[in-house]
Amino acid sequence: MGIEYDPSPQLKQYAHPNKLVTNAWLGAKLGTPGLKVVEVDADSLLYDIGHIPTAMRLKWYEDLSDPVWRDLIGPKEFEELMGRLGITREDTVVFYGDHANLWAVYALWVFELFGHPDVRILDGGRDAWMQEEREISYAVDEVSPRPVYSVPSHRNDHTHRIFVDELRTKFDGTQVIDLRNAEEYTGEVTLPGYPIRRNGHVPGAKNLRADSSLLANSRFHPAEAIQAIHAELQLDPHRETVVYCNNGARAALEWFVLRFLLGWENVRVYDGSWVEWGNMMRVPIERG
């Protein structure tokens, strides 16, 4: 099942190198049967001005969010999405996107939640591909729908997500990481565009910028550097860990870093994040 892993030496330093691919590997594999390349951008119009050949567009908000509840789509909707994209459970799916893969990693997290067997990230994403002036396409390939995708019958959100009612009981014994900017964490500012009633952070949370694990070219720092960054905050890889931001995207990026680059086993995303926590009645906050 799936396509052989990228053997590039620079990936072997990470705990799960099979979760990353390089530009060179992807460029050589484009068009291989069973390989699906998916672009997920903050600005989906970027796809129209050039994308990796054979790549399909996925709109994170429209395609992965429930239209009524503030939640992810359900199993039935995910199966329909896979059918529309022509993705089967046997396919290897490689995600990439703008903003250092921010929403591409979020999409990977959702696919992991639904149990897709083989999902990977293009290290550096759209930025690195364009910087190397690699081949791009303007064509939108016709996809033959495959309505045969089947999500496992019992999706276990607990392995990937934590919800507010549980988080309120986790102030002792659980380490919480806030991936927002320092000014958001301290309560000095609110990210524009979010209807936040109160500023600050979840009690006991430690602040870490989401881009701290990224190089200037949007690729990941070496594993040793990422470990050192987390060690400075006295974070314990063996403790239960919760990550959050404003809307879940930066938290998903940190989840990927901890889970697959460093090999932490017990990491969950609070995707309700500050949009939920900062607006709820009778939940505590800290400032400063």
Backbone hydrogen bonds, N-H to C=O, Kabsch-Sander energy under -0.5 kcal/mol:
donor,donor_aa,acceptor,acceptor_aa,energy
2,G,90,E,-1.0
11,L,8,S,-1.7
12,K,8,S,-0.5
12,K,9,P,-1.2
14,Y,11,L,-1.6
15,A,261,L,-2.1
16,H,260,F,-2.4
19,K,16,H,-2.1
20,L,17,P,-1.6
21,V,121,I,-2.1
26,L,22,T,-2.5
27,G,23,N,-2.9
28,A,24,A,-1.7
29,K,25,W,-1.3
30,L,26,L,-1.3
32,T,29,K,-2.4
35,L,32,T,-2.0
36,K,34,G,-0.5
36,K,92,T,-3.1
38,V,94,V,-2.8
39,E,56,M,-3.2
40,V,96,Y,-2.6
44,S,42,A,-0.7
46,L,43,D,-1.9
47,Y,44,S,-1.1
48,D,45,L,-1.0
49,I,45,L,-0.6
49,I,46,L,-1.1
50,G,47,Y,-1.2
51,H,137,S,-2.2
55,A,52,I,-2.4
56,M,37,V,-2.6
58,L,39,E,-2.5
60,W,58,L,-0.8
63,D,59,K,-3.2
64,L,59,K,-0.6
64,L,60,W,-1.4
65,S,61,Y,-1.1
66,D,71,D,-2.8
71,D,69,W,-1.6
73,I,64,L,-1.7
78,F,74,G,-2.3
79,E,75,P,-2.5
80,E,76,K,-2.0
81,L,77,E,-2.3
82,M,78,F,-2.5
83,G,79,E,-2.1
84,R,80,E,-2.3
85,L,81,L,-2.1
86,G,82,M,-0.8
87,I,82,M,-2.5
91,D,88,T,-1.5
92,T,34,G,-3.0
93,V,91,D,-0.5
93,V,118,D,-2.4
94,V,36,K,-2.8
94,V,92,T,-0.5
95,F,93,V,-0.5
95,F,120,R,-2.8
96,Y,38,V,-1.8
101,N,97,G,-0.7
102,L,98,D,-0.9
102,L,99,H,-1.2
105,V,101,N,-2.9
106,Y,102,L,-1.3
107,A,103,W,-2.2
108,L,104,A,-2.2
109,W,105,V,-2.5
110,V,106,Y,-1.9
111,F,107,A,-2.5
112,E,108,L,-2.7
113,L,109,W,-2.1
114,F,110,V,-1.8
115,G,112,E,-1.5
116,H,111,F,-2.5
120,R,93,V,-2.6
121,I,19,K,-2.4
122,L,95,F,-2.4
123,D,21,V,-2.6
123,D,121,I,-0.8
124,G,218,S,-0.7
125,G,122,L,-2.2
126,R,97,G,-2.2
127,D,97,G,-0.6
127,D,124,G,-0.5
128,A,124,G,-1.6
129,W,125,G,-1.9
130,M,126,R,-2.5
131,Q,127,D,-2.4
132,E,128,A,-1.5
133,E,130,M,-1.6
134,R,129,W,-1.8
137,S,51,H,-3.1
141,D,139,A,-0.7
146,R,83,G,-1.6
148,V,146,R,-2.3
149,Y,146,R,-0.8
155,R,153,S,-0.6
157,D,155,R,-0.9
159,T,156,N,-1.4
160,H,157,D,-1.7
161,R,157,D,-3.1
162,I,269,V,-1.9
166,E,163,F,-0.7
167,L,163,F,-2.5
168,R,164,V,-2.1
169,T,166,E,-1.8
170,K,167,L,-1.9
173,G,171,F,-0.5
174,T,170,K,-0.8
175,Q,240,E,-2.4
176,V,174,T,-0.5
177,I,242,V,-2.9
178,D,206,K,-3.2
179,L,177,I,-0.6
179,L,244,Y,-2.9
184,E,181,N,-0.5
185,Y,181,N,-2.4
186,T,182,A,-2.5
187,G,183,E,-0.7
188,E,183,E,-1.5
189,V,183,E,-1.7
194,Y,191,L,-1.4
196,I,194,Y,-2.1
198,R,278,G,-1.1
200,G,184,E,-0.7
201,H,286,E,-2.4
205,A,202,V,-2.4
206,K,176,V,-2.7
208,L,178,D,-2.6
210,A,179,L,-1.1
212,S,209,R,-1.8
213,S,210,A,-0.7
214,L,211,D,-1.8
215,L,219,R,-3.6
218,S,215,L,-1.8
221,H,213,S,-2.7
226,I,222,P,-2.0
227,Q,223,A,-2.6
228,A,224,E,-1.9
229,I,225,A,-2.1
230,H,226,I,-1.8
231,A,227,Q,-2.2
232,E,228,A,-1.8
233,L,229,I,-0.6
233,L,230,H,-0.5
234,Q,231,A,-1.8
235,L,230,H,-1.7
239,R,236,D,-1.4
241,T,266,N,-2.2
242,V,175,Q,-2.4
243,V,268,R,-2.3
244,Y,177,I,-2.1
252,A,248,G,-2.0
253,L,249,A,-1.9
254,E,250,R,-2.0
255,W,251,A,-2.6
256,F,252,A,-2.3
257,V,253,L,-2.1
258,L,254,E,-3.0
259,R,255,W,-3.0
260,F,256,F,-2.5
261,L,256,F,-1.1
261,L,257,V,-0.9
262,L,257,V,-2.0
264,W,258,L,-3.1
265,E,237,P,-0.5
267,V,265,E,-0.7
268,R,241,T,-2.2
269,V,160,H,-2.7
270,Y,243,V,-3.0
271,D,269,V,-1.2
273,S,270,Y,-0.8
274,W,245,C,-2.4
275,V,246,N,-1.9
276,E,272,G,-1.5
276,E,273,S,-1.0
277,W,273,S,-2.7
278,G,274,W,-2.4
279,N,276,E,-1.4
280,M,276,E,-0.7
280,M,277,W,-0.9
283,V,280,M,-0.6
286,E,201,H,-2.4
288,G,186,T,-1.9
